[in-house]
Amino acid sequence: MNRKLYYALIGGLWMALPITAHYFRENWDRLPARIATHFNAAHQPNGWMSREQALWSSLEMLTILLIVFTVVLVLSHRKRAITTSSWALLAFFYVAVGLGCYIFISTIDYNLAGEPIRPGLVGVVFGASILTLIAIYVGSQRGTAFPAGEVIAQEVHAVRGWAILFLPLIAIEFAVIVSAPNAGMRFGLTLVCLVLALAVAMVWNGFHYYFTRHGLEIRTLGFRLKSIPATQIQQYSSRNWNPIGGYGIRGLGNRRAYVWGNKGVCIKTRDGEVFLGHAEPEKIIRDLDSMMKFTNS
């Protein structure tokens, strides 16, 4: 039932196309031959299209967005259970598509009655949605915390040079916030800046791996990201990380990765795979061996 409903709701995303097309059609005769479609930071129009170009451009952009979202949702859950994070991702895509429709419909309203487009509102909703998705995604993958006990070993995986690369982006973002023409836009950009600052803090602090008698805990900034019971670990080996997979907290379905570099250890469990990034994979292997001795003794 859950899977059928999930796939039905994926199909529901495509209702954005007829909704947008219908709004254009409803107001077609009232629209000028050329309509404003691009605006500067002060909400002043600086780009125009014909009605036909605006319609097809809107539908094309929505179609590309919908194809990408549909492929991601279908392929990532084709052979995997529908989880809380699955619903959260679907809801986020609904928000993203909804915001796209809002922008196109607001553009029509501007050309009909001069009603302002509110990019600040879009930024606030989108930023809040990203933060909510991250919180649900991380929270649903944590597992049960282990009882307090002896830590056999601890390793840290951080690439602080990456944090320095983020600093110019934050400086640019801050300059844009200061010069933003309205409070709504400043608020939305501030959310983006906070996300970047959080990313810098995570990169600088790195991923902390705690090997205990009960299993492995992964933390960052003091927050527990995941607990892997030792009894669920089946095998592990060193492996290189493919940069195409991205960096940070990665993964969909039953695969997870905590990585800032290109080396690490892949742990196979009963529930899937977990990749631990580390510049010296042999240290992770050694610590896992020590941890598993307690489990097997």
Secondary structure, 3 states (H helix, E strand, C coil): CHHHHHHHHHHHHHHHHHHHHHHHHHCHHHCCCEEEEEECCCCCEEEEEEHHHHHHHHHHHHHHHHHHHHHHHHHHCCCCCCCHHHHHHHHHHHHHHHHHHHHHHHHHHHHHHCCCCCHHHHHHHHHHHHHHHHHHHHHHCCCCCCCCCCEEEEEEECCHHHHHHHHHHHHHHHHHHHHCCCHHHHHHHHHHHHHHHHHHHHHHHCEEEEEECCEEEEEECCEEEEEEEHHHEEEEEEEECCHHHCCEEECCCCEEEEECCCEEEEEEECCEEEEEECCCHHHHHHHHHHHHHHHHC
